[in-house]
């Protein structure tokens, strides 16, 4: 029996595999055999169900949005009866703080007193401490007592008017007389310097462009 030549054996194998692939390919794209149709994006879009808004909301896909389109088109309505909210003038806790800071429930901004110590206690002592010795912890609050910088009344006025680093500006919260009073307290009572601080001194440094609410401005 003659042996099949190697070259003929290789060719026969290639032809057999090719025929199998061709037949397989034809069967995949046979219109009568839809079960073997390769899924495409167009096919998926054609068979996609209509999007259900409510089901999507129920599944949490819309986060905190729970209003239907009809509800969104409806005229806005208050969900809280404002008439049941107590007025600020009836709030006992608010009155307590208004008394402490001598504020007003009628919308007045800033302080009323011109007592330098009270102004310091209410607006400065929280950071620089009541004795003016400052504090250090999560932040650094420099001492105002026994501080040679406090010898210049104009330096104190400038810092109070404009703020400095983390300290806010009191430009819009204190009048010239009030800034003069708290400056006098820091200058004389905490440091024993003897210059007289007047509202006119403050007016010299006050300007028409107060710093922003951010101390860095």
C-alpha positions as CSV (number, residue, x, y, z in Angstrom):
1,X,0.0,0.0,0.0
2,X,1.4,3.3,-1.0
3,X,2.0,6.0,1.6
4,X,0.1,9.4,1.0
5,X,2.6,12.0,0.4
6,X,3.0,14.6,3.2
7,X,2.1,17.6,1.0
8,X,-1.2,15.9,-0.2
9,X,-2.1,15.1,3.5
10,X,-1.6,18.7,4.5
11,X,-3.7,20.0,1.6
12,X,-6.5,17.6,2.4
13,X,-6.6,18.6,6.0
14,X,-6.8,22.4,5.1
15,X,-9.6,21.8,2.7
16,X,-11.6,19.8,5.2
17,X,-11.2,22.5,7.9
18,X,-12.1,25.2,5.4
19,X,-15.3,23.4,4.4
20,X,-16.3,23.0,8.0
21,X,-15.8,26.7,8.7
22,X,-17.7,27.7,5.6
23,X,-20.6,25.4,6.5
24,X,-20.6,26.7,10.0
25,X,-20.5,30.3,8.8
26,X,-23.4,29.8,6.5
27,X,-25.5,28.2,9.3
28,X,-24.9,31.2,11.6
29,X,-26.3,33.7,9.1
30,X,-29.1,31.5,7.8
31,X,-32.3,33.5,8.0
32,X,-34.3,30.4,8.8
33,X,-32.1,29.7,11.8
34,X,-32.6,32.9,13.9
35,X,-31.6,31.1,17.1
36,X,-28.0,31.3,15.9
37,X,-28.2,35.0,14.9
38,X,-25.3,37.0,16.4
39,X,-26.9,39.7,18.7
40,X,-26.1,43.3,17.6
41,X,-26.7,46.7,19.2
42,X,-29.4,47.4,16.6
43,X,-31.2,44.2,17.6
44,X,-31.0,45.0,21.3
45,X,-32.3,48.5,20.7
46,X,-35.2,47.2,18.6
47,X,-36.3,44.8,21.3
48,X,-35.7,47.2,24.3
49,X,-38.7,47.8,26.5
50,X,-40.1,51.3,27.0
51,X,-38.3,53.0,29.9
52,X,-40.4,53.0,33.1
53,X,-39.7,56.2,35.1
54,X,-41.5,55.1,38.2
55,X,-39.8,51.7,38.3
56,X,-36.5,53.5,37.9
57,X,-37.3,55.7,40.8
58,X,-38.4,52.7,42.9
59,X,-35.0,51.1,42.3
60,X,-33.2,54.1,43.5
61,X,-31.7,55.1,40.1
62,X,-32.9,58.7,40.5
63,X,-31.6,59.1,44.1
64,X,-33.8,61.5,46.0
65,X,-36.1,62.5,43.1
66,X,-39.6,61.2,43.7
67,X,-41.8,63.6,41.9
68,X,-43.7,62.7,38.7
69,X,-43.8,65.0,35.7
70,X,-47.3,66.0,36.6
71,X,-46.2,67.0,40.1
72,X,-43.4,69.1,38.8
73,X,-45.8,71.0,36.5
74,X,-48.1,71.8,39.3
75,X,-48.0,75.2,40.9
76,X,-45.5,75.4,43.8
77,X,-47.0,74.9,47.3
78,X,-45.5,75.4,50.8
79,X,-45.0,72.1,52.6
80,X,-44.6,73.9,55.9
81,X,-47.3,76.1,57.4
82,X,-45.3,79.3,58.0
83,X,-47.9,80.7,60.4
84,X,-47.1,77.9,62.9
85,X,-43.5,78.9,63.2
86,X,-42.9,81.0,66.3
87,X,-41.6,84.5,65.6
88,X,-38.0,85.4,66.6
89,X,-39.3,87.9,69.2
90,X,-41.1,85.0,70.9
91,X,-38.0,82.8,71.1
92,X,-36.8,82.8,74.7
93,X,-33.4,81.3,73.8
94,X,-32.8,84.0,71.2
95,X,-33.8,86.7,73.7
96,X,-31.1,85.4,76.0
97,X,-28.4,85.8,73.5
98,X,-29.7,89.1,72.2
99,X,-29.5,90.4,75.8
100,X,-25.9,89.1,76.2
101,X,-24.7,90.7,73.0
102,X,-27.0,93.7,73.2
103,X,-28.4,92.8,69.8
104,X,-31.8,93.5,68.3
105,X,-34.5,91.2,67.0
106,X,-35.6,93.9,64.7
107,X,-32.7,93.3,62.3
108,X,-30.1,95.7,63.7
109,X,-26.6,94.5,62.9
110,X,-23.6,94.7,65.2
111,X,-23.3,95.9,68.8
112,X,-25.0,98.6,70.7
113,X,-22.7,99.1,73.7
114,X,-19.7,101.5,73.7
115,X,-18.2,99.8,76.8
116,X,-14.7,98.7,75.7
117,X,-14.5,95.7,78.2
118,X,-18.0,94.4,77.2
119,X,-17.1,94.7,73.5
120,X,-13.9,92.8,74.2
121,X,-15.6,90.1,76.2
122,X,-18.3,89.6,73.6
123,X,-16.2,89.7,70.5
124,X,-12.5,89.1,71.3
125,X,-12.2,87.0,74.5
126,X,-13.5,83.8,72.8
127,X,-10.2,83.6,71.0
128,X,-7.7,85.8,72.9
129,X,-9.1,84.7,76.3
130,X,-10.6,87.0,78.9
131,X,-7.3,87.9,80.3
132,X,-5.8,88.6,76.9
133,X,-3.1,86.0,77.2
134,X,-4.2,84.2,74.0
135,X,-4.4,80.5,73.4
136,X,-2.8,77.7,71.4
137,X,-4.3,74.4,70.3
138,X,-6.2,73.6,67.1
139,X,-5.2,77.2,66.2
140,X,-3.0,79.9,67.4
141,X,-4.5,83.0,69.0
142,X,-1.8,85.5,69.9
143,X,-1.7,87.2,73.3
144,X,-2.9,90.8,73.4
145,X,-1.8,91.5,77.0
146,X,1.8,92.4,77.5
147,X,2.2,92.7,73.8
148,X,4.5,95.5,72.5
149,X,2.5,95.8,69.3
150,X,-0.4,97.0,71.2
151,X,1.5,100.2,72.0
152,X,0.4,101.6,68.7
153,X,-3.3,102.4,68.9
154,X,-3.4,102.7,65.1
155,X,-2.2,99.1,64.7
156,X,-5.0,97.9,66.9
157,X,-7.6,100.0,65.0
158,X,-6.3,98.7,61.7
159,X,-6.6,95.1,62.8
160,X,-10.1,95.5,64.2
161,X,-11.3,97.4,61.1
162,X,-9.7,95.1,58.5
163,X,-9.2,91.8,60.2
164,X,-5.9,89.8,60.1
165,X,-5.4,86.3,59.0
166,X,-8.0,84.2,60.8
167,X,-9.5,87.2,62.7
168,X,-12.6,88.6,61.0
169,X,-13.1,92.3,60.2
170,X,-15.4,94.3,62.5
171,X,-15.7,97.1,59.8
172,X,-19.5,96.5,59.4
173,X,-20.2,95.4,63.0
174,X,-18.8,98.3,65.1
175,X,-19.1,102.0,64.8
176,X,-16.1,104.3,65.1
177,X,-16.9,104.9,68.8
178,X,-17.1,101.2,69.5
179,X,-13.8,100.4,67.8
180,X,-12.2,103.2,69.7
181,X,-13.6,101.8,73.0
182,X,-12.4,98.2,72.4
183,X,-9.0,99.6,71.2
184,X,-8.7,101.7,74.3
185,X,-9.4,98.6,76.5
186,X,-6.7,96.5,74.7
187,X,-4.2,99.4,74.6
188,X,-4.6,100.6,78.2
189,X,-6.3,97.9,80.3
190,X,-4.5,94.9,79.0
191,X,-1.1,96.7,78.4
192,X,-1.0,99.8,80.5
193,X,-0.2,102.2,77.6
194,X,-1.5,105.7,78.0
195,X,-2.6,107.1,74.6
196,X,-6.2,108.3,74.3
197,X,-8.1,106.6,71.5
198,X,-10.9,108.6,69.9
199,X,-13.6,107.9,67.3
200,X,-11.7,110.4,65.1
201,X,-8.7,108.2,65.2
202,X,-10.8,105.3,63.9
203,X,-12.3,107.5,61.1
204,X,-8.8,108.2,59.8
205,X,-8.4,104.5,59.0
206,X,-11.9,103.5,58.1
207,X,-12.6,103.2,54.4
208,X,-15.5,102.6,52.0
209,X,-14.5,99.1,51.0
210,X,-14.9,96.7,53.9
211,X,-13.1,93.3,53.6
212,X,-15.2,90.3,52.6
213,X,-16.6,87.8,55.0
214,X,-13.6,85.5,54.4
215,X,-10.8,86.7,56.7
216,X,-8.3,86.0,53.9
217,X,-9.9,88.7,51.7
